[in-house]
C-alpha cells in the first residue's frame, strides 16, 4: 500500500545491496505481491557500484535509494537507513530473503505485546527446512569446538524458551526501541552486530521473540564469503564481541 502524501508508512524496510540488484528486485516483487495490505516504504542502500536491474518507481510503495561512495558495514548502513526512515516500525531485511505471504500483520501483533523489543519470523531454506535464526548466547567454548570440527559454533534456542538473539537477515523493531538502544554498533563491520544489538535490547528489559506462526525463505548464496577479507572481519568481530561489556553483562544475567 502506497502511503499518501501526508501519511507516514507503518513499516520502513531497510535493504542493503552488495551487487545483488537481481535478488533485491525479486524481493521487492515479493513484497509487492504479498504485502499489498501493509503500509510500507523501502530504503534501498547500494553499497558497491552497480546498475540497478529494475525501476524503483515501478512499485506500489516508495523506494528511496542511498548510494554509498565507499562501502560501509552492515550496521552502519542500516543505521543510516534508520535516520531516513519514517515508519513506526523499522525492519532489517537481507536481499536473499524471499516471501510467500505477508509476514507483517503477525510480526507487528507480536511486537505490540508488552515489552517486546524485536521480533523475527521463522526462517526456512529453499526446501522448507527450518534454519536456526533464533539462538542462545554464544560462548568461546562453542567456537573452539567448532574449530576442532565439533558442533555448530552457535546453539539454537530451545523450543519454548526465549532466544538470546535473532539472526540479522530479517528483524523487525519498534522504532523507539531501536533508537533507544542506539541502533547497531558500527564498530562491527560485519558479523556479530545482530548478536550485540539483541543482547543490548534484552539488557534494556525487552523480550526477544521468534514468531514461528510466519515464515520467510532464506535463499542463501555465500560463495563470496570464502574470501580472506570475510575471515578477517569475522575474527575481528569475534574478538570485539567476547571482550565487550555487553557480552559480560549478558553472561552475568544468564547466571542470575
Backbone as CSV, one residue per row, in Angstrom:
resi,resn,N_x,N_y,N_z,CA_x,CA_y,CA_z,C_x,C_y,C_z
1,UNK,0.856,-1.192,0.000,0.000,0.000,0.000,0.888,1.237,0.000
2,UNK,0.646,2.145,-0.951,1.419,3.376,-1.044,0.897,4.393,-0.041
3,UNK,1.746,4.866,0.917,1.281,5.891,1.838,0.909,7.157,1.080
4,UNK,-0.101,7.885,1.572,-0.471,9.146,0.963,0.599,10.196,1.187
5,UNK,0.416,11.344,0.553,1.437,12.390,0.601,1.722,12.834,2.026
6,UNK,0.701,12.866,2.885,0.892,13.309,4.265,0.824,12.153,5.252
7,UNK,0.753,10.944,4.736,0.595,9.767,5.591,1.930,9.056,5.753
8,UNK,2.324,8.812,6.988,3.568,8.100,7.230,3.333,6.599,7.112
9,UNK,4.312,5.863,6.607,4.151,4.409,6.496,4.191,3.749,7.866
10,UNK,3.574,2.593,7.960,3.676,1.822,9.196,5.069,1.224,9.354
11,UNK,5.630,0.725,8.253,6.881,-0.036,8.319,7.890,0.518,7.322
12,UNK,9.099,0.756,7.790,10.231,1.105,6.928,11.131,-0.116,6.826
13,UNK,11.370,-0.584,5.602,12.201,-1.765,5.375,13.538,-1.321,4.804
14,UNK,14.617,-1.647,5.500,15.973,-1.328,5.054,16.596,-2.553,4.399
15,UNK,17.007,-2.392,3.137,17.655,-3.456,2.372,18.971,-2.906,1.850
16,UNK,20.048,-3.663,2.005,21.368,-3.251,1.525,21.816,-4.208,0.437
17,UNK,22.185,-3.648,-0.724,22.635,-4.464,-1.853,24.144,-4.369,-2.004
18,UNK,24.776,-5.531,-2.125,26.212,-5.618,-2.406,26.362,-6.242,-3.792
19,UNK,25.940,-5.524,-4.832,25.936,-6.093,-6.166,24.862,-7.149,-6.338
20,UNK,23.765,-7.011,-5.629,22.711,-8.035,-5.590,21.376,-7.510,-6.115
21,UNK,21.414,-6.623,-7.098,20.164,-5.988,-7.525,19.160,-6.991,-8.079
22,UNK,19.630,-8.101,-8.664,18.684,-9.115,-9.141,17.898,-9.704,-7.972
23,UNK,18.610,-10.013,-6.866,17.927,-10.529,-5.680,16.998,-9.478,-5.080
24,UNK,17.477,-8.232,-5.028,16.640,-7.161,-4.482,15.360,-7.017,-5.296
25,UNK,15.487,-7.079,-6.627,14.303,-6.983,-7.476,13.302,-8.086,-7.192
26,UNK,13.796,-9.310,-6.998,12.902,-10.426,-6.663,12.205,-10.179,-5.330
27,UNK,12.974,-9.702,-4.340,12.393,-9.438,-3.022,11.333,-8.338,-3.102
28,UNK,11.625,-7.267,-3.826,10.643,-6.188,-3.940,9.377,-6.652,-4.649
29,UNK,9.535,-7.522,-5.626,8.337,-8.064,-6.285,7.537,-8.944,-5.326
30,UNK,8.246,-9.702,-4.468,7.545,-10.478,-3.429,6.758,-9.554,-2.504
31,UNK,7.408,-8.477,-2.069,6.746,-7.529,-1.167,5.521,-6.926,-1.850
32,UNK,5.676,-6.554,-3.124,4.547,-6.001,-3.860,3.408,-6.990,-4.019
33,UNK,3.754,-8.263,-4.200,2.731,-9.293,-4.424,1.987,-9.645,-3.145
34,UNK,2.729,-9.799,-2.043,2.124,-10.354,-0.832,1.786,-9.321,0.241
35,UNK,2.370,-8.134,0.167,2.210,-7.164,1.258,1.401,-5.946,0.828
36,UNK,0.493,-6.133,-0.119,-0.289,-5.007,-0.644,-1.146,-4.355,0.431
37,UNK,-1.502,-5.091,1.473,-2.333,-4.538,2.529,-1.562,-3.865,3.638
38,UNK,-0.239,-3.815,3.514,0.612,-3.223,4.550,1.178,-1.900,4.059
39,UNK,1.069,-0.863,4.876,1.627,0.446,4.544,3.127,0.428,4.833
40,UNK,3.935,0.590,3.791,5.376,0.460,3.984,6.147,1.325,3.001
41,UNK,7.421,1.475,3.302,8.380,2.117,2.413,9.646,1.277,2.406
42,UNK,10.412,1.384,1.324,11.687,0.689,1.202,12.801,1.720,1.183
43,UNK,13.831,1.485,1.966,15.056,2.281,1.883,16.140,1.334,1.386
44,UNK,16.540,1.518,0.141,17.485,0.629,-0.528,18.853,1.289,-0.571
45,UNK,19.833,0.644,0.054,21.202,1.141,0.049,22.022,0.353,-0.960
46,UNK,22.625,1.067,-1.916,23.535,0.468,-2.888,24.937,0.638,-2.318
47,UNK,25.497,-0.444,-1.791,26.736,-0.344,-1.018,27.984,-0.421,-1.882
48,UNK,27.893,-1.006,-3.063,29.006,-1.059,-4.018,28.460,-0.623,-5.375
49,UNK,29.310,-0.086,-6.253,28.799,0.392,-7.545,28.112,-0.720,-8.331
50,UNK,26.900,-0.466,-8.767,26.150,-1.409,-9.596,25.008,-0.670,-10.265
51,UNK,24.584,-1.178,-11.397,23.395,-0.635,-12.050,22.204,-1.463,-11.595
52,UNK,21.188,-0.787,-11.098,20.003,-1.471,-10.588,19.209,-2.024,-11.759
53,UNK,18.820,-3.291,-11.662,18.200,-4.005,-12.780,16.683,-3.843,-12.829
54,UNK,16.142,-2.873,-12.081,14.695,-2.659,-12.062,14.426,-1.175,-11.838
55,UNK,13.229,-0.745,-12.169,12.826,0.642,-11.958,12.280,0.799,-10.539
56,UNK,12.916,1.639,-9.742,12.460,1.808,-8.359,11.096,2.489,-8.291
57,UNK,10.695,3.131,-9.384,9.380,3.787,-9.401,8.262,2.837,-9.819
58,UNK,8.612,1.587,-10.089,7.622,0.661,-10.619,6.879,-0.149,-9.580
59,UNK,6.901,0.287,-8.323,6.245,-0.466,-7.256,5.147,0.374,-6.618
60,UNK,4.242,-0.283,-5.937,3.114,0.401,-5.296,3.483,0.948,-3.927
61,UNK,4.768,1.060,-3.655,5.271,1.631,-2.406,6.513,2.436,-2.764
62,UNK,6.835,3.448,-1.968,8.022,4.242,-2.275,9.309,3.453,-2.037
63,UNK,10.251,3.589,-2.962,11.585,3.005,-2.826,12.575,4.161,-2.868
64,UNK,13.198,4.430,-1.733,14.185,5.515,-1.657,15.575,4.909,-1.673
65,UNK,16.438,5.499,-2.462,17.747,4.910,-2.734,18.862,5.728,-2.100
66,UNK,19.797,5.019,-1.456,21.029,5.607,-0.940,22.180,4.948,-1.689
67,UNK,23.084,5.744,-2.254,24.267,5.191,-2.923,25.509,5.614,-2.152
68,UNK,26.281,4.640,-1.705,27.478,4.928,-0.933,28.677,5.160,-1.849
69,UNK,29.441,6.228,-1.633,30.665,6.426,-2.417,31.735,5.389,-2.088
70,UNK,31.731,4.922,-0.849,32.603,3.819,-0.438,31.757,2.844,0.378
71,UNK,32.089,1.540,0.338,31.270,0.562,1.068,31.286,0.809,2.576
72,UNK,30.154,0.578,3.192,30.023,0.668,4.644,29.655,-0.700,5.200
73,UNK,29.793,-0.850,6.505,29.465,-2.103,7.162,27.969,-2.287,7.330
74,UNK,27.593,-3.506,7.735,26.184,-3.885,7.896,25.448,-2.906,8.806
75,UNK,25.971,-2.724,10.001,25.291,-1.883,10.975,25.253,-0.424,10.576
76,UNK,26.350,0.081,10.029,26.392,1.488,9.618,25.367,1.765,8.518
77,UNK,25.237,0.836,7.581,24.252,1.008,6.511,22.831,1.054,7.052
78,UNK,22.495,0.133,7.932,21.127,0.111,8.456,20.861,1.285,9.395
79,UNK,21.871,1.721,10.134,21.694,2.922,10.957,21.422,4.150,10.090
80,UNK,22.147,4.254,8.964,21.929,5.385,8.055,20.522,5.337,7.467
81,UNK,20.060,4.134,7.131,18.694,3.990,6.616,17.671,4.379,7.680
82,UNK,17.937,4.001,8.929,17.006,4.324,10.019,16.829,5.837,10.161
83,UNK,17.902,6.584,9.953,17.815,8.045,10.071,16.873,8.640,9.024
84,UNK,16.686,7.933,7.924,15.783,8.405,6.869,14.398,7.755,6.961
85,UNK,14.277,6.771,7.817,13.025,6.009,7.898,11.925,6.842,8.544
86,UNK,10.707,6.661,8.065,9.557,7.393,8.584,8.533,6.489,9.256
87,UNK,8.721,5.177,9.173,7.740,4.241,9.698,7.754,4.124,11.210
88,UNK,6.654,3.628,11.755,6.564,3.367,13.197,7.360,2.129,13.585
89,UNK,7.604,1.270,12.606,8.397,0.060,12.820,9.536,0.057,11.807
90,UNK,10.674,-0.476,12.235,11.865,-0.499,11.388,12.262,-1.943,11.155
91,UNK,12.373,-2.309,9.884,12.672,-3.690,9.501,14.006,-3.755,8.777
92,UNK,14.844,-4.687,9.184,16.102,-5.004,8.508,15.887,-6.304,7.749
93,UNK,16.155,-6.284,6.446,15.901,-7.464,5.632,17.026,-7.639,4.610
94,UNK,17.591,-8.843,4.539,18.637,-9.131,3.566,18.056,-9.308,2.163
95,UNK,18.845,-9.023,1.128,18.356,-9.204,-0.247,17.989,-10.643,-0.587
96,UNK,18.590,-11.614,0.099,18.332,-13.017,-0.242,17.161,-13.622,0.536
97,UNK,16.315,-12.771,1.093,15.055,-13.221,1.698,13.976,-13.259,0.613
98,UNK,13.167,-14.303,0.636,12.012,-14.406,-0.258,10.759,-14.608,0.590
99,UNK,9.662,-14.029,0.130,8.391,-14.122,0.848,7.400,-14.974,0.072
100,UNK,6.494,-15.634,0.809,5.410,-16.390,0.188,4.056,-15.976,0.764
101,UNK,4.082,-14.989,1.672,2.874,-14.418,2.271,3.296,-13.121,2.950
102,UNK,2.330,-12.377,3.475,2.643,-11.140,4.190,2.965,-11.475,5.646
103,UNK,4.234,-11.331,6.065,4.583,-11.677,7.447,4.260,-10.577,8.447
104,UNK,3.975,-9.362,7.960,3.975,-8.218,8.863,2.795,-8.128,9.825
105,UNK,1.573,-8.473,9.442,0.497,-8.380,10.442,0.781,-9.181,11.710
106,UNK,1.267,-10.407,11.562,1.555,-11.233,12.739,2.781,-10.721,13.489
107,UNK,3.808,-10.278,12.752,5.008,-9.760,13.411,4.693,-8.497,14.201
108,UNK,3.909,-7.600,13.615,3.535,-6.371,14.322,2.688,-6.696,15.548
109,UNK,1.793,-7.673,15.432,0.982,-8.079,16.588,1.869,-8.567,17.726
110,UNK,2.907,-9.327,17.397,3.855,-9.786,18.421,4.606,-8.607,19.027
111,UNK,4.995,-7.667,18.172,5.793,-6.536,18.636,4.983,-5.589,19.518
112,UNK,3.672,-5.622,19.387,2.810,-4.771,20.213,2.540,-5.369,21.586
113,UNK,2.963,-6.591,21.809,2.793,-7.192,23.124,3.723,-6.498,24.119
114,UNK,3.384,-6.521,25.409,4.164,-5.771,26.395,5.647,-6.137,26.389
115,UNK,6.478,-5.112,26.302,7.929,-5.231,26.473,8.605,-6.128,25.441
116,UNK,8.043,-6.273,24.253,8.726,-6.994,23.178,9.534,-5.978,22.379
117,UNK,10.838,-6.221,22.252,11.724,-5.249,21.620,12.075,-5.547,20.184
118,UNK,12.122,-6.829,19.825,12.475,-7.219,18.459,11.826,-8.569,18.174
119,UNK,11.409,-8.747,16.929,10.744,-9.985,16.538,11.242,-10.383,15.154
120,UNK,11.215,-11.683,14.884,11.603,-12.206,13.574,10.692,-13.364,13.212
121,UNK,10.483,-13.598,11.914,9.762,-14.801,11.506,10.678,-16.009,11.603
122,UNK,10.111,-17.193,11.566,10.921,-18.400,11.434,11.481,-18.436,10.009
123,UNK,12.794,-18.526,9.907,13.447,-18.593,8.600,13.560,-20.053,8.175
124,UNK,13.244,-20.317,6.916,13.396,-21.656,6.345,14.268,-21.552,5.100
125,UNK,14.874,-22.677,4.714,15.661,-22.668,3.483,14.754,-22.925,2.281
126,UNK,15.363,-23.010,1.105,14.574,-23.186,-0.104,13.789,-24.473,-0.157
127,UNK,14.174,-25.443,0.678,13.459,-26.719,0.728,12.435,-26.764,1.855
128,UNK,12.289,-25.650,2.570,11.292,-25.577,3.633,11.778,-26.027,4.991
129,UNK,13.077,-26.340,5.129,13.608,-26.767,6.431,13.950,-25.550,7.284
130,UNK,13.643,-25.646,8.572,13.890,-24.543,9.491,15.379,-24.247,9.604
131,UNK,15.719,-22.957,9.613,17.073,-22.520,9.914,17.113,-22.005,11.348
132,UNK,18.312,-21.983,11.908,18.453,-21.618,13.325,18.661,-20.108,13.469
133,UNK,17.641,-19.335,13.107,17.780,-17.881,13.218,17.430,-17.350,14.601
134,UNK,17.064,-18.231,15.544,16.859,-17.855,16.946,17.845,-18.665,17.774
135,UNK,18.729,-17.984,18.487,19.877,-18.674,19.065,20.131,-18.268,20.514
136,UNK,20.830,-19.161,21.214,21.246,-18.894,22.582,22.510,-18.036,22.591
137,UNK,22.866,-17.584,23.781,24.074,-16.782,23.938,25.296,-17.600,23.540
138,UNK,26.109,-17.117,22.596,27.306,-17.876,22.212,28.359,-17.830,23.311
139,UNK,29.235,-18.820,23.306,30.338,-18.863,24.263,31.634,-19.145,23.519
140,UNK,32.778,-18.729,24.070,34.056,-19.048,23.433,34.268,-20.550,23.278
141,UNK,33.783,-21.341,24.239,33.948,-22.789,24.156,33.279,-23.378,22.932
142,UNK,32.115,-22.855,22.574,31.427,-23.342,21.379,32.232,-23.046,20.126
143,UNK,32.885,-21.891,20.099,33.718,-21.559,18.943,34.914,-22.492,18.842
144,UNK,35.515,-22.814,19.978,36.650,-23.747,19.975,36.208,-25.109,19.465
145,UNK,35.052,-25.587,19.934,34.549,-26.879,19.459,34.292,-26.864,17.960
146,UNK,33.815,-25.727,17.462,33.585,-25.607,16.023,34.900,-25.710,15.261
147,UNK,35.927,-25.018,15.745,37.233,-25.054,15.087,37.831,-26.448,15.102
148,UNK,37.495,-27.223,16.126,38.009,-28.593,16.230,37.127,-29.596,15.500
149,UNK,36.147,-29.085,14.758,35.303,-29.975,13.966,34.094,-30.494,14.699
150,UNK,33.736,-29.837,15.804,32.594,-30.302,16.585,31.303,-29.683,16.119
151,UNK,30.407,-29.433,17.071,29.074,-28.931,16.752,29.139,-27.479,16.315
152,UNK,27.982,-26.965,15.912,27.883,-25.589,15.445,28.414,-24.614,16.485
153,UNK,28.976,-23.504,15.984,29.539,-22.502,16.882,28.474,-21.715,17.627
154,UNK,27.243,-21.809,17.212,26.150,-21.162,17.930,25.056,-22.184,18.155
155,UNK,24.427,-22.115,19.293,23.391,-23.072,19.637,22.010,-22.478,19.386
156,UNK,21.159,-23.245,18.736,19.784,-22.811,18.530,19.084,-22.708,19.874
157,UNK,18.198,-21.726,19.980,17.415,-21.602,21.207,16.513,-22.818,21.363
158,UNK,16.354,-23.271,22.596,15.485,-24.412,22.863,14.031,-24.029,22.601
159,UNK,13.271,-24.950,22.035,11.874,-24.679,21.719,11.120,-24.283,22.986
160,UNK,10.382,-23.191,22.900,9.605,-22.703,24.032,10.359,-21.729,24.917
161,UNK,11.681,-21.607,24.732,12.462,-20.673,25.534,12.693,-19.392,24.737
162,UNK,13.022,-18.326,25.449,13.295,-17.062,24.762,14.726,-17.066,24.250
163,UNK,14.936,-16.775,22.962,16.301,-16.751,22.440,17.066,-15.550,22.981
164,UNK,18.384,-15.667,22.975,19.220,-14.527,23.347,19.329,-13.537,22.198
165,UNK,19.276,-14.075,20.970,19.403,-13.187,19.813,18.788,-13.822,18.576
166,UNK,18.512,-12.958,17.601,17.915,-13.355,16.335,18.847,-12.934,15.203
167,UNK,18.993,-13.790,14.219,19.896,-13.504,13.105,19.411,-12.294,12.310
168,UNK,20.363,-11.478,11.864,20.050,-10.188,11.264,19.506,-10.218,9.855
169,UNK,19.233,-11.394,9.308,18.708,-11.461,7.933,17.294,-10.897,7.813
170,UNK,16.521,-10.915,8.939,15.150,-10.386,8.932,14.786,-10.075,10.372
171,UNK,14.713,-8.788,10.703,14.390,-8.335,12.052,13.390,-7.190,11.963
172,UNK,12.463,-7.142,12.910,11.506,-6.039,12.984,11.548,-5.446,14.386
173,UNK,11.700,-4.114,14.452,11.842,-3.397,15.715,10.746,-2.343,15.850
174,UNK,10.376,-2.061,17.098,9.690,-0.810,17.378,10.691,0.310,17.116
175,UNK,10.245,1.367,16.474,11.139,2.480,16.169,11.820,3.018,17.432
176,UNK,11.031,3.225,18.486,11.580,3.808,19.711,12.576,2.871,20.385
177,UNK,12.356,1.569,20.274,13.290,0.610,20.872,14.630,0.658,20.165
178,UNK,14.605,0.624,18.838,15.850,0.672,18.062,16.627,1.947,18.381
179,UNK,15.924,3.080,18.406,16.587,4.346,18.713,17.078,4.377,20.154
180,UNK,16.283,3.814,21.060,16.608,3.884,22.480,17.879,3.164,22.871
181,UNK,18.218,2.081,22.151,19.453,1.350,22.458,20.602,1.794,21.561
182,UNK,20.346,2.775,20.690,21.421,3.322,19.865,21.647,2.616,18.547
183,UNK,20.713,1.741,18.145,20.878,1.039,16.870,22.038,0.061,16.900
184,UNK,22.528,-0.280,15.723,23.657,-1.205,15.619,24.949,-0.524,16.063
185,UNK,25.841,-1.291,16.652,27.178,-0.814,16.999,28.018,-0.850,15.725
186,UNK,28.376,0.315,15.202,29.055,0.402,13.914,30.511,-0.036,13.966
187,UNK,31.016,-0.359,15.142,32.384,-0.896,15.221,32.451,-2.313,14.678
188,UNK,31.310,-2.991,14.593,31.243,-4.294,13.926,30.995,-4.035,12.443
189,UNK,31.975,-4.356,11.595,31.776,-4.121,10.161,30.837,-5.163,9.571
190,UNK,31.038,-6.392,9.995,30.195,-7.497,9.548,30.357,-8.625,10.564
191,UNK,29.288,-9.309,10.873,29.232,-10.410,11.841,29.115,-9.888,13.279
192,UNK,28.263,-10.515,14.031,28.042,-10.314,15.468,27.347,-8.999,15.815
193,UNK,27.091,-8.138,14.835,26.355,-6.921,15.167,24.908,-7.227,15.533
194,UNK,24.357,-8.306,14.973,22.997,-8.704,15.347,22.961,-9.293,16.753
195,UNK,24.000,-10.056,17.104,24.092,-10.603,18.463,24.169,-9.458,19.472
196,UNK,25.091,-8.542,19.224,25.298,-7.406,20.121,24.021,-6.592,20.304
197,UNK,23.334,-6.286,19.207,22.129,-5.462,19.299,21.027,-6.170,20.082
198,UNK,20.805,-7.443,19.791,19.758,-8.173,20.517,20.076,-8.275,22.004
199,UNK,21.344,-8.483,22.337,21.707,-8.550,23.755,21.456,-7.216,24.441
200,UNK,21.767,-6.113,23.770,21.513,-4.802,24.372,20.017,-4.549,24.543
201,UNK,19.230,-5.018,23.596,17.776,-4.900,23.739,17.297,-5.722,24.934
202,UNK,17.825,-6.933,25.083,17.471,-7.767,26.225,17.910,-7.156,27.543
203,UNK,19.124,-6.598,27.571,19.629,-5.975,28.795,18.826,-4.732,29.167
204,UNK,18.189,-4.112,28.176,17.345,-2.938,28.438,15.968,-3.324,28.964
205,UNK,15.717,-4.629,29.099,14.470,-5.084,29.699,13.403,-5.549,28.729
206,UNK,13.767,-5.680,27.450,12.797,-6.113,26.446,12.921,-7.608,26.166
207,UNK,11.850,-8.167,25.605,11.848,-9.563,25.189,12.279,-9.688,23.733
208,UNK,12.904,-10.822,23.420,13.326,-11.178,22.066,12.384,-12.285,21.610
209,UNK,11.705,-12.093,20.480,10.667,-13.045,20.101,10.882,-13.614,18.702
210,UNK,10.827,-14.936,18.603,10.727,-15.619,17.321,9.256,-15.931,17.087
211,UNK,8.731,-15.495,15.954,7.323,-15.730,15.628,7.249,-16.881,14.630
212,UNK,7.037,-18.093,15.140,7.033,-19.243,14.235,5.694,-19.440,13.537
213,UNK,4.752,-18.509,13.759,3.480,-18.570,13.031,3.641,-18.126,11.585
214,UNK,4.727,-17.415,11.290,5.003,-16.991,9.916,6.435,-17.372,9.555
215,UNK,6.658,-17.610,8.275,7.988,-17.994,7.803,8.408,-17.102,6.644
216,UNK,9.707,-17.015,6.459,10.299,-16.373,5.289,11.414,-17.283,4.804
217,UNK,11.699,-17.219,3.523,12.675,-18.119,2.905,14.017,-17.411,2.785
218,UNK,15.076,-18.120,3.170,16.438,-17.605,3.033,17.090,-18.291,1.841
219,UNK,17.252,-17.537,0.761,17.855,-18.055,-0.471,19.351,-17.771,-0.419
220,UNK,20.065,-18.494,0.461,21.456,-18.168,0.789,22.383,-18.441,-0.384
221,UNK,23.270,-17.467,-0.630,24.313,-17.602,-1.651,25.581,-17.016,-1.060
222,UNK,26.449,-17.880,-0.534,27.553,-17.418,0.303,28.939,-17.669,-0.282
223,UNK,29.060,-17.896,-1.576,30.372,-18.224,-2.128,31.393,-17.115,-1.887
224,UNK,30.945,-15.850,-1.963,31.877,-14.735,-1.792,32.421,-14.659,-0.374
225,UNK,31.719,-15.257,0.598,32.149,-15.168,1.990,33.342,-16.071,2.282
226,UNK,33.846,-16.763,1.265,35.060,-17.546,1.445,36.309,-16.703,1.236
227,UNK,36.150,-15.470,0.808,37.290,-14.603,0.576,37.963,-14.268,1.906
228,UNK,39.312,-14.034,1.877,40.043,-13.763,3.126,39.508,-12.581,3.919
229,UNK,39.000,-11.552,3.235,38.534,-10.372,3.977,37.373,-10.720,4.905
230,UNK,36.542,-11.686,4.506,35.421,-12.082,5.359,35.920,-12.793,6.608
231,UNK,36.977,-13.583,6.459,37.578,-14.232,7.629,38.141,-13.188,8.576
232,UNK,38.795,-12.159,8.039,39.336,-11.089,8.885,38.219,-10.370,9.629
233,UNK,37.151,-10.038,8.917,36.026,-9.358,9.567,35.402,-10.241,10.636
234,UNK,35.304,-11.535,10.343,34.690,-12.461,11.294,35.533,-12.549,12.569
235,UNK,36.837,-12.743,12.409,37.718,-12.856,13.574,37.726,-11.563,14.385
236,UNK,37.752,-10.424,13.692,37.733,-9.137,14.386,36.460,-8.975,15.206
237,UNK,35.326,-9.371,14.628,34.049,-9.245,15.337,33.964,-10.203,16.517
238,UNK,34.493,-11.418,16.345,34.510,-12.386,17.444,35.266,-11.815,18.637
239,UNK,36.462,-11.281,18.384,37.270,-10.725,19.471,36.556,-9.547,20.129
240,UNK,36.036,-8.653,19.315,35.349,-7.484,19.863,34.170,-7.912,20.744
241,UNK,33.403,-8.886,20.258,32.208,-9.303,20.987,32.551,-9.939,22.324
242,UNK,33.457,-10.913,22.327,33.731,-11.640,23.564,34.518,-10.819,24.586
243,UNK,35.099,-9.706,24.146,35.785,-8.809,25.078,34.907,-7.623,25.491
244,UNK,33.665,-7.611,25.028,32.806,-6.448,25.252,32.089,-6.500,26.598
245,UNK,31.734,-5.316,27.098,30.923,-5.223,28.310,29.540,-5.822,28.089
246,UNK,29.020,-5.698,26.872,27.699,-6.254,26.567,27.698,-7.757,26.793
247,UNK,28.734,-8.440,26.308,28.802,-9.892,26.492,28.933,-10.244,27.972
248,UNK,29.784,-9.520,28.693,29.972,-9.818,30.119,28.666,-9.614,30.890
249,UNK,27.943,-8.550,30.576,26.666,-8.315,31.260,25.650,-9.401,30.928
250,UNK,25.631,-9.830,29.674,24.688,-10.880,29.278,25.011,-12.197,29.967
251,UNK,26.293,-12.504,30.133,26.696,-13.734,30.830,26.286,-13.677,32.296
252,UNK,26.497,-12.525,32.930,26.098,-12.383,34.336,24.588,-12.541,34.477
253,UNK,23.855,-11.927,33.583,22.397,-12.021,33.636,21.937,-13.460,33.432
254,UNK,22.612,-14.198,32.570,22.249,-15.588,32.298,22.381,-16.446,33.547
255,UNK,23.322,-16.099,34.423,23.586,-16.920,35.601,22.914,-16.388,36.864
256,UNK,22.128,-15.349,36.722,21.424,-14.816,37.903,20.266,-15.722,38.306
